[in-house]
Amino acid sequence: MKLTIITPDKLAYEGDVTAVTVPGSAGSFQILKNHAPIVSTLEDGPVIIKAGNNEEVLNIKSGVIEVKNNVIIVLAEGIIQE
């Protein structure tokens, strides 16, 4: 799957992934290969990106996610720096 995370300031992430967990407004949910098309709002929280055996976490400010044909686009208000 292709994942792109975009903020108004920059391209925060782009690459191939095996799973993504996002902080949905009604609770967190995971996207796996061949997920049904979806558009959902996101809350502040962690986006957990899995690419093979690697795992990366980006904490986002609220946003929107679109999933269609194994392409995941996250439009976030920003990245929360720790």
All heavy atoms as a GROMACS GRO file, in nm:
protein
  607
    1MET      N    1   0.085  -0.118   0.000
    1MET     CA    2   0.000   0.000   0.000
    1MET      C    3   0.089   0.123   0.000
    1MET      O    4   0.198   0.121   0.054
    1MET     CB    5  -0.088   0.002   0.125
    1MET     CG    6  -0.184  -0.114   0.137
    1MET     SD    7  -0.291  -0.102   0.284
    1MET     CE    8  -0.172  -0.103   0.415
    2LYS      N    9   0.039   0.228  -0.058
    2LYS     CA   10   0.110   0.357  -0.060
    2LYS      C   11   0.048   0.449   0.045
    2LYS      O   12  -0.072   0.469   0.046
    2LYS     CB   13   0.098   0.423  -0.196
    2LYS     CG   14   0.159   0.346  -0.310
    2LYS     CD   15   0.306   0.370  -0.318
    2LYS     CE   16   0.361   0.304  -0.443
    2LYS     NZ   17   0.504   0.291  -0.440
    3LEU      N   18   0.133   0.506   0.131
    3LEU     CA   19   0.087   0.600   0.232
    3LEU      C   20   0.151   0.736   0.209
    3LEU      O   21   0.272   0.745   0.188
    3LEU     CB   22   0.124   0.551   0.373
    3LEU     CG   23   0.102   0.651   0.487
    3LEU    CD1   24  -0.047   0.684   0.504
    3LEU    CD2   25   0.160   0.598   0.617
    4THR      N   26   0.068   0.839   0.214
    4THR     CA   27   0.115   0.977   0.206
    4THR      C   28   0.052   1.054   0.321
    4THR      O   29  -0.070   1.049   0.339
    4THR     CB   30   0.076   1.042   0.072
    4THR    OG1   31   0.125   0.961  -0.035
    4THR    CG2   32   0.136   1.181   0.060
    5ILE      N   33   0.135   1.122   0.400
    5ILE     CA   34   0.086   1.208   0.508
    5ILE      C   35   0.131   1.350   0.476
    5ILE      O   36   0.251   1.376   0.463
    5ILE     CB   37   0.138   1.165   0.646
    5ILE    CG1   38   0.094   1.022   0.678
    5ILE    CG2   39   0.090   1.262   0.755
    5ILE    CD1   40   0.150   0.966   0.808
    6ILE      N   41   0.033   1.439   0.460
    6ILE     CA   42   0.061   1.576   0.419
    6ILE      C   43   0.008   1.673   0.525
    6ILE      O   44  -0.103   1.656   0.574
    6ILE     CB   45  -0.008   1.607   0.284
    6ILE    CG1   46   0.036   1.507   0.177
    6ILE    CG2   47   0.021   1.749   0.239
    6ILE    CD1   48  -0.047   1.512   0.050
    7THR      N   49   0.090   1.775   0.558
    7THR     CA   50   0.045   1.884   0.644
    7THR      C   51   0.050   2.012   0.560
    7THR      O   52   0.108   2.011   0.451
    7THR     CB   53   0.137   1.900   0.767
    7THR    OG1   54   0.263   1.950   0.724
    7THR    CG2   55   0.154   1.769   0.842
    8PRO      N   56  -0.008   2.120   0.608
    8PRO     CA   57   0.002   2.245   0.531
    8PRO      C   58   0.146   2.290   0.509
    8PRO      O   59   0.175   2.361   0.413
    8PRO     CB   60  -0.073   2.346   0.618
    8PRO     CG   61  -0.169   2.265   0.698
    8PRO     CD   62  -0.096   2.135   0.724
    9ASP      N   63   0.238   2.249   0.596
    9ASP     CA   64   0.377   2.292   0.589
    9ASP      C   65   0.466   2.204   0.502
    9ASP      O   66   0.561   2.251   0.441
    9ASP     CB   67   0.440   2.297   0.729
    9ASP     CG   68   0.367   2.392   0.821
    9ASP    OD1   69   0.304   2.486   0.771
    9ASP    OD2   70   0.374   2.372   0.943
   10LYS      N   71   0.438   2.071   0.502
   10LYS     CA   72   0.532   1.980   0.438
   10LYS      C   73   0.470   1.843   0.409
   10LYS      O   74   0.362   1.811   0.457
   10LYS     CB   75   0.654   1.960   0.528
   10LYS     CG   76   0.620   1.891   0.661
   10LYS     CD   77   0.742   1.872   0.749
   10LYS     CE   78   0.702   1.802   0.879
   10LYS     NZ   79   0.816   1.774   0.964
   11LEU      N   80   0.544   1.767   0.333
   11LEU     CA   81   0.514   1.625   0.313
   11LEU      C   82   0.579   1.552   0.431
   11LEU      O   83   0.701   1.550   0.443
   11LEU     CB   84   0.571   1.577   0.180
   11LEU     CG   85   0.559   1.429   0.149
   11LEU    CD1   86   0.412   1.389   0.137
   11LEU    CD2   87   0.633   1.396   0.021
   12ALA      N   88   0.497   1.498   0.521
   12ALA     CA   89   0.551   1.439   0.645
   12ALA      C   90   0.594   1.294   0.627
   12ALA      O   91   0.685   1.247   0.695
   12ALA     CB   92   0.447   1.448   0.756
   13TYR      N   93   0.530   1.221   0.534
   13TYR     CA   94   0.566   1.080   0.512
   13TYR      C   95   0.517   1.038   0.375
   13TYR      O   96   0.407   1.076   0.333
   13TYR     CB   97   0.503   0.991   0.619
   13TYR     CG   98   0.546   0.846   0.608
   13TYR    CD1   99   0.654   0.798   0.681
   13TYR    CD2  100   0.480   0.757   0.524
   13TYR    CE1  101   0.695   0.666   0.670
   13TYR    CE2  102   0.522   0.625   0.511
   13TYR     CZ  103   0.629   0.580   0.585
   13TYR     OH  104   0.671   0.450   0.573
   14GLU      N  105   0.598   0.957   0.308
   14GLU     CA  106   0.556   0.897   0.182
   14GLU      C  107   0.631   0.766   0.167
   14GLU      O  108   0.753   0.762   0.181
   14GLU     CB  109   0.587   0.990   0.065
   14GLU     CG  110   0.530   0.942  -0.067
   14GLU     CD  111   0.543   1.047  -0.177
   14GLU    OE1  112   0.649   1.112  -0.185
   14GLU    OE2  113   0.448   1.063  -0.253
   15GLY      N  114   0.557   0.658   0.143
   15GLY     CA  115   0.624   0.530   0.125
   15GLY      C  116   0.528   0.413   0.123
   15GLY      O  117   0.407   0.429   0.139
   16ASP      N  118   0.586   0.295   0.101
   16ASP     CA  119   0.508   0.171   0.100
   16ASP      C  120   0.496   0.120   0.243
   16ASP      O  121   0.592   0.122   0.319
   16ASP     CB  122   0.578   0.065   0.015
   16ASP     CG  123   0.575   0.099  -0.133
   16ASP    OD1  124   0.473   0.152  -0.180
   16ASP    OD2  125   0.675   0.072  -0.202
   17VAL      N  126   0.375   0.074   0.279
   17VAL     CA  127   0.349   0.026   0.415
   17VAL      C  128   0.270  -0.105   0.410
   17VAL      O  129   0.208  -0.137   0.308
   17VAL     CB  130   0.270   0.130   0.497
   17VAL    CG1  131   0.350   0.259   0.512
   17VAL    CG2  132   0.135   0.159   0.435
   18THR      N  133   0.273  -0.178   0.522
   18THR     CA  134   0.194  -0.300   0.532
   18THR      C  135   0.070  -0.281   0.619
   18THR      O  136  -0.028  -0.353   0.605
   18THR     CB  137   0.279  -0.416   0.588
   18THR    OG1  138   0.342  -0.373   0.709
   18THR    CG2  139   0.386  -0.458   0.489
   19ALA      N  140   0.074  -0.181   0.709
   19ALA     CA  141  -0.042  -0.150   0.794
   19ALA      C  142  -0.028  -0.009   0.849
   19ALA      O  143   0.083   0.040   0.868
   19ALA     CB  144  -0.052  -0.249   0.910
   20VAL      N  145  -0.142   0.055   0.873
   20VAL     CA  146  -0.145   0.190   0.931
   20VAL      C  147  -0.258   0.194   1.033
   20VAL      O  148  -0.370   0.153   1.002
   20VAL     CB  149  -0.170   0.297   0.824
   20VAL    CG1  150  -0.172   0.436   0.887
   20VAL    CG2  151  -0.065   0.292   0.714
   21THR      N  152  -0.229   0.243   1.153
   21THR     CA  153  -0.332   0.263   1.255
   21THR      C  154  -0.345   0.413   1.278
   21THR      O  155  -0.244   0.481   1.297
   21THR     CB  156  -0.295   0.192   1.386
   21THR    OG1  157  -0.274   0.053   1.359
   21THR    CG2  158  -0.406   0.206   1.489
   22VAL      N  159  -0.470   0.462   1.271
   22VAL     CA  160  -0.494   0.607   1.282
   22VAL      C  161  -0.594   0.636   1.394
   22VAL      O  162  -0.677   0.552   1.427
   22VAL     CB  163  -0.546   0.665   1.149
   22VAL    CG1  164  -0.439   0.657   1.042
   22VAL    CG2  165  -0.672   0.596   1.103
   23PRO      N  166  -0.587   0.758   1.451
   23PRO     CA  167  -0.679   0.797   1.559
   23PRO      C  168  -0.810   0.854   1.502
   23PRO      O  169  -0.828   0.975   1.490
   23PRO     CB  170  -0.599   0.904   1.634
   23PRO     CG  171  -0.516   0.968   1.527
   23PRO     CD  172  -0.482   0.857   1.430
   24GLY      N  173  -0.902   0.767   1.466
   24GLY     CA  174  -1.031   0.811   1.412
   24GLY      C  175  -1.114   0.883   1.516
   24GLY      O  176  -1.095   0.865   1.637
   25SER      N  177  -1.209   0.963   1.470
   25SER     CA  178  -1.295   1.039   1.562
   25SER      C  179  -1.379   0.949   1.651
   25SER      O  180  -1.414   0.986   1.762
   25SER     CB  181  -1.386   1.132   1.481
   25SER     OG  182  -1.306   1.226   1.412
   26ALA      N  183  -1.413   0.829   1.603
   26ALA     CA  184  -1.492   0.734   1.681
   26ALA      C  185  -1.404   0.625   1.742
   26ALA      O  186  -1.454   0.522   1.784
   26ALA     CB  187  -1.600   0.672   1.594
   27GLY      N  188  -1.273   0.647   1.744
   27GLY     CA  189  -1.179   0.548   1.796
   27GLY      C  190  -1.076   0.512   1.691
   27GLY      O  191  -1.100   0.530   1.572
   28SER      N  192  -0.963   0.460   1.736
   28SER     CA  193  -0.858   0.428   1.641
   28SER      C  194  -0.897   0.306   1.557
   28SER      O  195  -0.974   0.221   1.602
   28SER     CB  196  -0.725   0.403   1.713
   28SER     OG  197  -0.733   0.287   1.791
   29PHE      N  198  -0.846   0.301   1.434
   29PHE     CA  199  -0.871   0.187   1.347
   29PHE      C  200  -0.750   0.163   1.259
   29PHE      O  201  -0.667   0.251   1.240
   29PHE     CB  202  -0.999   0.204   1.265
   29PHE     CG  203  -0.999   0.322   1.170
   29PHE    CD1  204  -0.964   0.307   1.036
   29PHE    CD2  205  -1.039   0.447   1.214
   29PHE    CE1  206  -0.966   0.415   0.950
   29PHE    CE2  207  -1.042   0.556   1.128
   29PHE     CZ  208  -1.006   0.540   0.995
   30GLN      N  209  -0.741   0.040   1.209
   30GLN     CA  210  -0.626  -0.002   1.131
   30GLN      C  211  -0.664  -0.023   0.985
   30GLN      O  212  -0.771  -0.074   0.955
   30GLN     CB  213  -0.567  -0.131   1.188
   30GLN     CG  214  -0.436  -0.173   1.122
   30GLN     CD  215  -0.375  -0.292   1.192
   30GLN    OE1  216  -0.439  -0.395   1.209
   30GLN    NE2  217  -0.249  -0.278   1.232
   31ILE      N  218  -0.573   0.015   0.896
   31ILE     CA  219  -0.590  -0.005   0.753
   31ILE      C  220  -0.493  -0.115   0.710
   31ILE      O  221  -0.373  -0.104   0.736
   31ILE     CB  222  -0.556   0.123   0.672
   31ILE    CG1  223  -0.624   0.246   0.730
   31ILE    CG2  224  -0.584   0.103   0.524
   31ILE    CD1  225  -0.768   0.258   0.710
   32LEU      N  226  -0.544  -0.218   0.647
   32LEU     CA  227  -0.462  -0.325   0.592
   32LEU      C  228  -0.485  -0.332   0.442
   32LEU      O  229  -0.574  -0.265   0.388
   32LEU     CB  230  -0.498  -0.460   0.657
   32LEU     CG  231  -0.474  -0.470   0.808
   32LEU    CD1  232  -0.532  -0.598   0.862
   32LEU    CD2  233  -0.325  -0.461   0.840
   33LYS      N  234  -0.407  -0.414   0.373
   33LYS     CA  235  -0.419  -0.426   0.228
   33LYS      C  236  -0.562  -0.462   0.188
   33LYS      O  237  -0.629  -0.540   0.255
   33LYS     CB  238  -0.322  -0.534   0.178
   33LYS     CG  239  -0.312  -0.542   0.028
   33LYS     CD  240  -0.206  -0.639  -0.016
   33LYS     CE  241  -0.200  -0.641  -0.167
   33LYS     NZ  242  -0.102  -0.738  -0.217
   34ASN      N  243  -0.609  -0.401   0.078
   34ASN     CA  244  -0.743  -0.422   0.023
   34ASN      C  245  -0.855  -0.375   0.115
   34ASN      O  246  -0.966  -0.428   0.111
   34ASN     CB  247  -0.764  -0.568  -0.019
   34ASN     CG  248  -0.668  -0.610  -0.128
   34ASN    OD1  249  -0.636  -0.532  -0.218
   34ASN    ND2  250  -0.618  -0.732  -0.121
   35HIS      N  251  -0.827  -0.274   0.198
   35HIS     CA  252  -0.930  -0.216   0.285
   35HIS      C  253  -1.038  -0.154   0.198
   35HIS      O  254  -1.011  -0.103   0.090
   35HIS     CB  255  -0.867  -0.109   0.374
   35HIS     CG  256  -0.953  -0.065   0.488
   35HIS    ND1  257  -1.060   0.018   0.472
   35HIS    CD2  258  -0.947  -0.093   0.621
   35HIS    CE1  259  -1.117   0.040   0.589
   35HIS    NE2  260  -1.050  -0.026   0.682
   36ALA      N  261  -1.161  -0.157   0.245
   36ALA     CA  262  -1.272  -0.094   0.173
   36ALA      C  263  -1.247   0.057   0.164
   36ALA      O  264  -1.186   0.116   0.254
   36ALA     CB  265  -1.403  -0.119   0.248
   37PRO      N  266  -1.292   0.120   0.056
   37PRO     CA  267  -1.276   0.265   0.046
   37PRO      C  268  -1.342   0.336   0.164
   37PRO      O  269  -1.449   0.297   0.208
   37PRO     CB  270  -1.347   0.299  -0.085
   37PRO     CG  271  -1.344   0.173  -0.164
   37PRO     CD  272  -1.354   0.062  -0.062
   38ILE      N  273  -1.274   0.438   0.215
   38ILE     CA  274  -1.326   0.510   0.332
   38ILE      C  275  -1.272   0.652   0.333
   38ILE      O  276  -1.161   0.678   0.287
   38ILE     CB  277  -1.286   0.438   0.464
   38ILE    CG1  278  -1.351   0.502   0.586
   38ILE    CG2  279  -1.137   0.431   0.480
   38ILE    CD1  280  -1.330   0.426   0.716
   39VAL      N  281  -1.353   0.742   0.384
   39VAL     CA  282  -1.310   0.878   0.417
   39VAL      C  283  -1.354   0.901   0.560
   39VAL      O  284  -1.468   0.876   0.594
   39VAL     CB  285  -1.373   0.984   0.323
   39VAL    CG1  286  -1.339   1.125   0.371
   39VAL    CG2  287  -1.327   0.964   0.180
   40SER      N  288  -1.262   0.946   0.646
   40SER     CA  289  -1.293   0.961   0.788
   40SER      C  290  -1.217   1.080   0.845
   40SER      O  291  -1.108   1.113   0.798
   40SER     CB  292  -1.255   0.834   0.864
   40SER     OG  293  -1.281   0.847   1.002
   41THR      N  294  -1.275   1.141   0.948
   41THR     CA  295  -1.205   1.246   1.020
   41THR      C  296  -1.114   1.183   1.125
   41THR      O  297  -1.140   1.073   1.173
   41THR     CB  298  -1.303   1.344   1.087
   41THR    OG1  299  -1.392   1.269   1.171
   41THR    CG2  300  -1.383   1.421   0.984
   42LEU      N  301  -1.008   1.254   1.158
   42LEU     CA  302  -0.910   1.206   1.256
   42LEU      C  303  -0.897   1.305   1.370
   42LEU      O  304  -0.912   1.425   1.352
   42LEU     CB  305  -0.773   1.187   1.189
   42LEU     CG  306  -0.767   1.090   1.072
   42LEU    CD1  307  -0.628   1.091   1.010
   42LEU    CD2  308  -0.805   0.950   1.116
   43GLU      N  309  -0.867   1.251   1.488
   43GLU     CA  310  -0.842   1.331   1.608
   43GLU      C  311  -0.692   1.346   1.627
   43GLU      O  312  -0.613   1.281   1.558
   43GLU     CB  313  -0.902   1.261   1.730
   43GLU     CG  314  -1.053   1.242   1.725
   43GLU     CD  315  -1.130   1.372   1.736
   43GLU    OE1  316  -1.087   1.459   1.815
   43GLU    OE2  317  -1.230   1.387   1.666
   44ASP      N  318  -0.651   1.429   1.724
   44ASP     CA  319  -0.511   1.435   1.762
   44ASP      C  320  -0.469   1.298   1.814
   44ASP      O  321  -0.544   1.234   1.888
   44ASP     CB  322  -0.490   1.536   1.876
   44ASP     CG  323  -0.517   1.679   1.834
   44ASP    OD1  324  -0.554   1.702   1.717
   44ASP    OD2  325  -0.500   1.768   1.918
   45GLY      N  326  -0.352   1.252   1.775
   45GLY     CA  327  -0.304   1.125   1.826
   45GLY      C  328  -0.202   1.060   1.736
   45GLY      O  329  -0.158   1.119   1.636
   46PRO      N  330  -0.163   0.936   1.769
   46PRO     CA  331  -0.057   0.869   1.695
   46PRO      C  332  -0.105   0.802   1.567
   46PRO      O  333  -0.212   0.741   1.564
   46PRO     CB  334  -0.006   0.764   1.794
   46PRO     CG  335  -0.128   0.730   1.875
   46PRO     CD  336  -0.205   0.859   1.886
   47VAL      N  337  -0.026   0.816   1.462
   47VAL     CA  338  -0.042   0.736   1.340
   47VAL      C  339   0.071   0.634   1.346
   47VAL      O  340   0.188   0.671   1.345
   47VAL     CB  341  -0.031   0.822   1.213
   47VAL    CG1  342  -0.035   0.734   1.089
   47VAL    CG2  343  -0.143   0.924   1.208
   48ILE      N  344   0.035   0.507   1.357
   48ILE     CA  345   0.134   0.400   1.368
   48ILE      C  346   0.152   0.339   1.230
   48ILE      O  347   0.058   0.284   1.172
   48ILE     CB  348   0.089   0.294   1.470
   48ILE    CG1  349   0.064   0.361   1.606
   48ILE    CG2  350   0.193   0.183   1.481
   48ILE    CD1  351  -0.009   0.273   1.706
   49ILE      N  352   0.273   0.352   1.177
   49ILE     CA  353   0.305   0.309   1.041
   49ILE      C  354   0.390   0.184   1.049
   49ILE      O  355   0.498   0.184   1.110
   49ILE     CB  356   0.383   0.420   0.967
   49ILE    CG1  357   0.302   0.549   0.968
   49ILE    CG2  358   0.418   0.376   0.826
   49ILE    CD1  359   0.384   0.673   0.937
   50LYS      N  360   0.343   0.075   0.987
   50LYS     CA  361   0.421  -0.049   0.983
   50LYS      C  362   0.462  -0.076   0.839
   50LYS      O  363   0.377  -0.080   0.750
   50LYS     CB  364   0.340  -0.166   1.039
   50LYS     CG  365   0.312  -0.151   1.186
   50LYS     CD  366   0.245  -0.272   1.245
   50LYS     CE  367   0.219  -0.249   1.393
   50LYS     NZ  368   0.148  -0.360   1.455
   51ALA      N  369   0.592  -0.093   0.820
   51ALA     CA  370   0.647  -0.127   0.690
   51ALA      C  371   0.738  -0.248   0.710
   51ALA      O  372   0.851  -0.234   0.759
   51ALA     CB  373   0.724  -0.010   0.632
   52GLY      N  374   0.686  -0.366   0.681
   52GLY     CA  375   0.761  -0.488   0.710
   52GLY      C  376   0.778  -0.505   0.859
   52GLY      O  377   0.681  -0.501   0.935
   53ASN      N  378   0.903  -0.518   0.906
   53ASN     CA  379   0.930  -0.532   1.049
   53ASN      C  380   0.954  -0.399   1.118
   53ASN      O  381   0.976  -0.394   1.239
   53ASN     CB  382   1.052  -0.623   1.071
   53ASN     CG  383   1.024  -0.766   1.030
   53ASN    OD1  384   0.911  -0.813   1.040
   53ASN    ND2  385   1.126  -0.835   0.982
   54ASN      N  386   0.953  -0.290   1.043
   54ASN     CA  387   0.977  -0.157   1.100
   54ASN      C  388   0.846  -0.092   1.141
   54ASN      O  389   0.744  -0.110   1.076
   54ASN     CB  390   1.049  -0.067   0.998
   54ASN     CG  391   1.184  -0.121   0.961
   54ASN    OD1  392   1.253  -0.182   1.043
   54ASN    ND2  393   1.225  -0.100   0.838
   55GLU      N  394   0.852  -0.014   1.250
   55GLU     CA  395   0.735   0.059   1.296
   55GLU      C  396   0.777   0.203   1.329
   55GLU      O  397   0.880   0.224   1.392
   55GLU     CB  398   0.676  -0.008   1.420
   55GLU     CG  399   0.550   0.060   1.471
   55GLU     CD  400   0.485  -0.016   1.585
   55GLU    OE1  401   0.445  -0.132   1.563
   55GLU    OE2  402   0.478   0.039   1.695
   56GLU      N  403   0.698   0.296   1.282
   56GLU     CA  404   0.724   0.438   1.304
   56GLU      C  405   0.596   0.502   1.355
   56GLU      O  406   0.487   0.465   1.312
   56GLU     CB  407   0.768   0.503   1.172
   56GLU     CG  408   0.807   0.648   1.184
   56GLU     CD  409   0.858   0.704   1.051
   56GLU    OE1  410   0.892   0.627   0.961
   56GLU    OE2  411   0.863   0.828   1.040
   57VAL      N  412   0.608   0.598   1.446
   57VAL     CA  413   0.490   0.666   1.501
   57VAL      C  414   0.504   0.816   1.476
   57VAL      O  415   0.606   0.877   1.509
   57VAL     CB  416   0.475   0.640   1.652
   57VAL    CG1  417   0.356   0.716   1.708
   57VAL    CG2  418   0.460   0.491   1.680
   58LEU      N  419   0.401   0.874   1.415
   58LEU     CA  420   0.392   1.019   1.396
   58LEU      C  421   0.269   1.066   1.472
   58LEU      O  422   0.160   1.013   1.450
   58LEU     CB  423   0.376   1.055   1.248
   58LEU     CG  424   0.495   1.038   1.156
   58LEU    CD1  425   0.455   1.072   1.013
   58LEU    CD2  426   0.609   1.129   1.199
   59ASN      N  427   0.285   1.161   1.562
   59ASN     CA  428   0.171   1.217   1.634
   59ASN      C  429   0.117   1.335   1.554
   59ASN      O  430   0.188   1.432   1.531
   59ASN     CB  431   0.212   1.260   1.775
   59ASN     CG  432   0.236   1.141   1.863
   59ASN    OD1  433   0.147   1.059   1.882
   59ASN    ND2  434   0.356   1.128   1.916
   60ILE      N  435  -0.009   1.323   1.512
   60ILE     CA  436  -0.068   1.427   1.428
   60ILE      C  437  -0.168   1.512   1.506
   60ILE      O  438  -0.220   1.470   1.608
   60ILE     CB  439  -0.139   1.368   1.305
   60ILE    CG1  440  -0.260   1.281   1.347
   60ILE    CG2  441  -0.043   1.292   1.216
   60ILE    CD1  442  -0.358   1.252   1.234
   61LYS      N  443  -0.187   1.632   1.455
   61LYS     CA  444  -0.302   1.711   1.497
   61LYS      C  445  -0.416   1.662   1.409
   61LYS      O  446  -0.393   1.590   1.313
   61LYS     CB  447  -0.274   1.860   1.477
   61LYS     CG  448  -0.164   1.912   1.568
   61LYS     CD  449  -0.138   2.059   1.547
   61LYS     CE  450  -0.021   2.103   1.632
   61LYS     NZ  451   0.020   2.240   1.604
   62SER      N  452  -0.537   1.697   1.438
   62SER     CA  453  -0.653   1.643   1.368
   62SER      C  454  -0.638   1.651   1.216
   62SER      O  455  -0.556   1.725   1.164
   62SER     CB  456  -0.779   1.718   1.412
   62SER     OG  457  -0.767   1.854   1.378
   63GLY      N  458  -0.720   1.573   1.147
   63GLY     CA  459  -0.713   1.571   1.001
   63GLY      C  460  -0.819   1.483   0.939
   63GLY      O  461  -0.921   1.454   1.000
   64VAL      N  462  -0.789   1.440   0.818
   64VAL     CA  463  -0.881   1.356   0.740
   64VAL      C  464  -0.799   1.247   0.673
   64VAL      O  465  -0.685   1.269   0.634
   64VAL     CB  466  -0.953   1.441   0.631
   64VAL    CG1  467  -1.043   1.356   0.545
   64VAL    CG2  468  -1.031   1.554   0.693
   65ILE      N  469  -0.860   1.127   0.660
   65ILE     CA  470  -0.794   1.017   0.589
   65ILE      C  471  -0.885   0.970   0.475
   65ILE      O  472  -1.008   0.969   0.490
   65ILE     CB  473  -0.762   0.900   0.684
   65ILE    CG1  474  -0.684   0.789   0.611
   65ILE    CG2  475  -0.888   0.842   0.747
   65ILE    CD1  476  -0.629   0.681   0.702
   66GLU      N  477  -0.822   0.937   0.363
   66GLU     CA  478  -0.894   0.875   0.251
   66GLU      C  479  -0.818   0.749   0.213
   66GLU      O  480  -0.696   0.750   0.200
   66GLU     CB  481  -0.899   0.968   0.129
   66GLU     CG  482  -0.971   0.901   0.011
   66GLU     CD  483  -0.962   0.980  -0.118
   66GLU    OE1  484  -0.858   1.046  -0.141
   66GLU    OE2  485  -1.057   0.975  -0.194
   67VAL      N  486  -0.893   0.638   0.198
   67VAL     CA  487  -0.836   0.511   0.156
   67VAL      C  488  -0.912   0.465   0.033
   67VAL      O  489  -1.036   0.459   0.035
   67VAL     CB  490  -0.848   0.404   0.268
   67VAL    CG1  491  -0.789   0.271   0.221
   67VAL    CG2  492  -0.783   0.450   0.396
   68LYS      N  493  -0.838   0.434  -0.073
   68LYS     CA  494  -0.901   0.386  -0.196
   68LYS      C  495  -0.797   0.313  -0.280
   68LYS      O  496  -0.690   0.368  -0.305
   68LYS     CB  497  -0.960   0.504  -0.274
   68LYS     CG  498  -1.041   0.464  -0.395
   68LYS     CD  499  -1.103   0.588  -0.459
   68LYS     CE  500  -1.184   0.547  -0.581
   68LYS     NZ  501  -1.239   0.664  -0.650
   69ASN      N  502  -0.828   0.191  -0.319
   69ASN     CA  503  -0.739   0.111  -0.406
   69ASN      C  504  -0.596   0.100  -0.351
   69ASN      O  505  -0.500   0.117  -0.424
   69ASN     CB  506  -0.736   0.169  -0.548
   69ASN     CG  507  -0.872   0.164  -0.615
   69ASN    OD1  508  -0.950   0.073  -0.593
   69ASN    ND2  509  -0.901   0.264  -0.696
   70ASN      N  510  -0.585   0.071  -0.221
   70ASN     CA  511  -0.456   0.054  -0.153
   70ASN      C  512  -0.369   0.181  -0.155
   70ASN      O  513  -0.247   0.173  -0.143
   70ASN     CB  514  -0.379  -0.066  -0.210
   70ASN     CG  515  -0.445  -0.196  -0.171
   70ASN    OD1  516  -0.488  -0.215  -0.058
   70ASN    ND2  517  -0.454  -0.288  -0.267
   71VAL      N  518  -0.433   0.296  -0.170
   71VAL     CA  519  -0.365   0.425  -0.158
   71VAL      C  520  -0.426   0.497  -0.038
   71VAL      O  521  -0.548   0.515  -0.031
   71VAL     CB  522  -0.380   0.510  -0.286
   71VAL    CG1  523  -0.320   0.648  -0.265
   71VAL    CG2  524  -0.316   0.439  -0.404
   72ILE      N  525  -0.342   0.535   0.058
   72ILE     CA  526  -0.386   0.600   0.182
   72ILE      C  527  -0.332   0.742   0.183
   72ILE      O  528  -0.210   0.762   0.172
   72ILE     CB  529  -0.335   0.524   0.306
   72ILE    CG1  530  -0.374   0.377   0.298
   72ILE    CG2  531  -0.385   0.589   0.434
   72ILE    CD1  532  -0.291   0.288   0.389
   73ILE      N  533  -0.421   0.838   0.196
   73ILE     CA  534  -0.380   0.978   0.204
   73ILE      C  535  -0.431   1.035   0.336
   73ILE      O  536  -0.551   1.029   0.364
   73ILE     CB  537  -0.436   1.060   0.085
   73ILE    CG1  538  -0.384   1.004  -0.046
   73ILE    CG2  539  -0.397   1.208   0.100
   73ILE    CD1  540  -0.447   1.064  -0.169
   74VAL      N  541  -0.340   1.088   0.416
   74VAL     CA  542  -0.374   1.153   0.541
   74VAL      C  543  -0.342   1.301   0.526
   74VAL      O  544  -0.228   1.338   0.497
   74VAL     CB  545  -0.295   1.094   0.661
   74VAL    CG1  546  -0.324   1.174   0.788
   74VAL    CG2  547  -0.331   0.948   0.680
   75LEU      N  548  -0.444   1.385   0.542
   75LEU     CA  549  -0.426   1.530   0.544
   75LEU      C  550  -0.438   1.573   0.689
   75LEU      O  551  -0.544   1.566   0.748
   75LEU     CB  552  -0.534   1.599   0.459
   75LEU     CG  553  -0.542   1.556   0.313
   75LEU    CD1  554  -0.660   1.623   0.246
   75LEU    CD2  555  -0.414   1.589   0.240
   76ALA      N  556  -0.324   1.610   0.749
   76ALA     CA  557  -0.321   1.644   0.891
   76ALA      C  558  -0.300   1.794   0.910
   76ALA      O  559  -0.233   1.858   0.828
   76ALA     CB  560  -0.210   1.566   0.961
   77GLU      N  561  -0.354   1.847   1.019
   77GLU     CA  562  -0.334   1.989   1.052
   77GLU      C  563  -0.186   2.016   1.083
   77GLU      O  564  -0.138   2.126   1.062
   77GLU     CB  565  -0.419   2.027   1.173
   77GLU     CG  566  -0.568   2.028   1.146
   77GLU     CD  567  -0.611   2.142   1.057
   77GLU    OE1  568  -0.551   2.251   1.065
   77GLU    OE2  569  -0.704   2.122   0.976
   78GLY      N  570  -0.118   1.916   1.134
   78GLY     CA  571   0.025   1.931   1.166
   78GLY      C  572   0.079   1.808   1.234
   78GLY      O  573   0.004   1.714   1.264
   79ILE      N  574   0.209   1.808   1.258
   79ILE     CA  575   0.276   1.699   1.330
   79ILE      C  576   0.313   1.755   1.467
   79ILE      O  577   0.371   1.863   1.478
   79ILE     CB  578   0.403   1.653   1.256
   79ILE    CG1  579   0.370   1.605   1.113
   79ILE    CG2  580   0.475   1.544   1.336
   79ILE    CD1  581   0.280   1.485   1.105
   80ILE      N  582   0.279   1.680   1.572
   80ILE     CA  583   0.311   1.721   1.708
   80ILE      C  584   0.452   1.671   1.740
   80ILE      O  585   0.478   1.550   1.739
   80ILE     CB  586   0.210   1.662   1.809
   80ILE    CG1  587   0.068   1.709   1.775
   80ILE    CG2  588   0.249   1.700   1.952
   80ILE    CD1  589  -0.041   1.635   1.847
   81GLN      N  590   0.542   1.764   1.763
   81GLN     CA  591   0.682   1.729   1.795
   81GLN      C  592   0.692   1.697   1.943
   81GLN      O  593   0.636   1.768   2.025
   81GLN     CB  594   0.775   1.846   1.760
   81GLN     CG  595   0.768   1.890   1.616
   81GLN     CD  596   0.810   1.781   1.518
   81GLN    OE1  597   0.895   1.700   1.549
   81GLN    NE2  598   0.749   1.780   1.401
   82GLU      N  599   0.763   1.590   1.974
   82GLU     CA  600   0.778   1.551   2.114
   82GLU      C  601   0.906   1.605   2.172
   82GLU      O  602   1.001   1.633   2.108
   82GLU     CB  603   0.776   1.399   2.126
   82GLU     CG  604   0.640   1.345   2.089
   82GLU     CD  605   0.632   1.195   2.110
   82GLU    OE1  606   0.711   1.141   2.190
   82GLU    OE2  607   0.548   1.133   2.049
   0.00000   0.00000   0.00000
